[in-house]
Amino acid sequence: MTPSPLPSPGTALRGTGALVTGGGSGIGLACARRLAADGADVTLCGRTESRLKEAAAEISATTGAAGVRYVVADVTDEEQVEAAVRAAAAPAPLRAVVHSAGGSTSIGPLPRLDTDAWRATLELNATGTMLVLKHASRPMARAGGGAFVAISSIAASNTHRWFGAYGVSKAAVDHLVRLGADELGPAGIRVNGIRPGLVRTELVGDLAEAGPILDDYLACMPLGRVGEPDDVAAAARFLAGPESSWITGQVVNVDGGHHLRRGPDYRSMFEPMFGADALGGAAPEEGST
């Protein structure tokens, strides 16, 4: 049987409602821009209205897309997630979600980790992904299917020492991708993920510019360069669109090949904060938390 021809760029996602969480900046913004450029009716979601408003205006100006919308929501708040999904499904059937919202407040050697920061990071990355998938899958199923793309991290597969809950929570995202793909496939919903490596965004700041940590990252990358948000957006667009209609349950590394080697060495950053003994596994003083 001869495959159907693929839609032309600019029209491939026409009539598709799309939700992008974390869409106000960085990887999320790049993904939203890419979806809008191919015709999707994009709704941005994030916690800061001013940033979302600027992002929506920028996407409209650069892509010519009309009516890029935004909704303020915290992905750890189920009622707000449900409202964001409802808003994204209003202009057109919701068939594409890129879940880019995430982060971490948990760092340091394991014997000294702050338990509240650990829980908050798991809540943001793991529970937040679950909530968005839970509520987005409902209108997707009613629409006959769709694609959910979760932005994970290379820290999910390669240990990043002293990153606390971050890598653990992203590993949970990777498993949720596989679980969601297995359960939701009969409804026509595809669930995939992306593990970015070091990407030049405001979250990494000067880290992507110079210094021993960057040097170590580059030494671990066969392609030897820092990633750009558009590198991740291109993969997200592919996984969200009709070109990947027989792909589900995959987590794609977009990292210059970094996953082939080892996690980066952050000793130069963390040793002044915690001390060499702590990074070597020394226990904290009795009575400390």
N, C-alpha and C positions, 0 to 999 in steps of 0.2 A: 504494500500500500504506500502511495506517495504522500509524504508529509505535506500538510497545508503550509502555504507560504507564510513567513513571519510578517507581522505588521511593520511598516516603515518607522524609523525613529521619529519621535514627535507625536505619534498616534498610537503607539503600542499599548498605552495604558488609558486611552480615552474611555470615559465611562466608568473608571475605577475610583472608588473612594479609598483614600490612603491616610493612615494615621502614622505619624512619626513622633515618638516620644524622645525627649531630650533634643527636640528639633530647633532649639534656639541658637545653637552654636556647634562648632566642631564637626564631628562625624555626623551627628544627627542633622545638622543644617545641610551638609553636603548631600546626604541621602535624600532629604526632602527636595532639594533643588533638582536632583537627578530625576526623581519621580515626576515632579511637576513639568520638567522639560519634555517628558514623554507623554504628557497629557493627563496625568492623574489629577483628581480633585484632592488636594493635599490639606490636611489639618495638622498643624503643629501642636505639640503638647509639651509643657514644661512648667516650672514653678515660678518663673519671673516674667511678668507680663511685658515689661518694657523690652526685654530681650526678644520675646516672641514677636512682638509688634514689629521691631526692626527686621527680624529675620523674614517675616512674611512679606514686608515691603521689598526687601532685597531680592527674594525669590521671584516676585512678580516682575520686578524691574529687569532682572537678568534673563528670565525665561519667557517673558510675555504671558505667563499663566495668569488667568483672571481668577479672582476670588480665593486666593490662598488664605485659609482660615487658621485661627489658633484658639486654644482653650487652655486656661491655667489649671493645672492639676498636679498633684503629688502622687506618684505611682504607688506609694505605700498606703494610700487612702482609697479603700475600695469604692466608696461612693463617688469620689472624684474620678476614678478610673472609669467607672460605669458611665458617668456623664460625658467624659471625653470620647469614649467609644461611640456613644449615641450621637454626639456632634459630628464625628467623622463619617458616620453612616448616613447623615442627612442629605448631603448634596448628591451622592451616588452610592450604589451598593458597596459596602466595605469589603474589599478584596485584597488589600495589601496593608500590612503593618510592619514597620521597622521600629523595633524597640531598642532605642539607644540610651535611654536614661539609665544612669548608674553612677557609681563612684565608691569612695571608701573614706572612712575616718579611722580605720584600724591599721596601725603600724607598730612595729617593734618586735623584739624577741619574744618567743612564745611564753617564757616564764613571767614576762612582764606585761602581757597584753591587757588592755583595758576591756573588761567584759562588756560594758555598755556600748563601747565603740564597735566591738565584735558583733553584738546583736544588731546594732543599727545598720551595719554594712550588709549583713545577711538579709535583713529586712528590705533594704533598698534593692540589692541586686537579685537575690533569689525570689523573695516574696513578691517584689515589684514585677518581675517578669511573669510569675505565675498569675498575678491579678490581671495584667494586660492580656495575656493569652486566654485566660478564663473568660473574660468579658468580650474580647474581640472574636473568639471562636463562635459565639452565638449568632451574631449577624452574618458572619462569613458562612456558617452552615445554612442559614436561611437563604443566602444569596447563591447557594450552590457550590461554594468553595472559595478558596483564597490562599494567600501566602503570608506566613508570619516569619519574620527574620529577626533573630535576637543577636544583638552585638555583645559578644563575650570578650575574651582577652586571651592572649598567649599565656598569661599567668594561670589560666585554668589547666593548661597541659604541662607547662614547664615551671618548676618551682621558682618562685621569686622570694628569696630569703628576706624575712623581716617585713613582709607585706601583710601580715596578720590575716584577717578574714577575706581579703580581696580575692585572692586566687581560689580559696575554698568556695566562696559564693559564686564565682564565675564557673567553677566546675559543676556546681549545682545547676546553673543555667544550661550548660552543655547537656547534662542528663535530662533536664526538662525538655530540651529540644527533641531528644530521641523519644522520650515518653509521649510528648505531644504529637509527634509524627506518627507514632504507632497507633495511638488512640483516635486521632482525628482524621487520619487518612480516608476512612470510609465516607466521611462527610465532604471529601474533596478538598480538605485543608492540608496544605503542605507546611511543614515547620522545619526551618533550617537556621543555622547560626553562622556567625563570622567571628574568628579570633584575630583581631588586629594585633600587630606588634607595636613598636614605638611609632606613634603618629604625631605629626606636628600640629598640636592644638594648644589652646590656652591652658588646658589642664596640666600639660607637661612643662609649660613655661620654657625657661632657658635650658632645660635639660636636653632639648633637641638641637641646641646650637653649638655647644662646645663643652669639654671637660672629660674627666676620666670615666664617668658613667656612660656618656655618649660613645666614647672610644670603645668601651667594652661591648655596648650594644652592636656597634658596627663590626666588631671582630666576630660576633656571633651570627652575622647576617651574610649568607652567600651573595646576596645582591648589593650589600654594602651601602645602603642609603636609608634615611629616615622616610617613613611613609607620609603621604598626604591624605587629608580627609577624602579627596576624590578617589583615591585608590580603593578605599573601603566602600565608598558610595557606588562605584562601578559594580562591585561584587553584590552589594545589596540590591541594586536595580535588577541584575540578572536573576537573583534568587526570588525577587518579588514578581517577576514578569513571566510572560508566556513561554519564553525561551527555555525555562527550567521546569516545564510542566510535569516531568517525570523524575524530579529530584526532591527527595524529602528525607529528613532525619540526618542530614549532613552538617558538620561544623567545619567550615572552610578556613584555613589559615591564610590571612592576608598580612604577611609579616616579613617579606623579603627573604623567606626561608629560615627565619630565626628559630622556628620550632625544631629544626633539624639538629640543633646544637644544645645549648643550655640556657638557663635563665640568666639575666644580667647580674652584675656585681654592684650592689648599692652600698658597699662598705664605706666609701668615702663620704656618703651622705649621713649614714646612720651611726657611724662610730662616734662622731662628735656629740650626737644626741644621747646615745645610750652607753657608750664606753666599750672598749675592746672586749672586756671580760663578759659583758652582757651578750654581745654578739656571738661570743663563743659558747653560750649556753649556761653561764653562771647563774645560779639562783639569786633572786632578790633577797634583801634582808628579811628576817622573820617579822611578820606583822604587816608587811607592805602588801598592796593589792595590785 
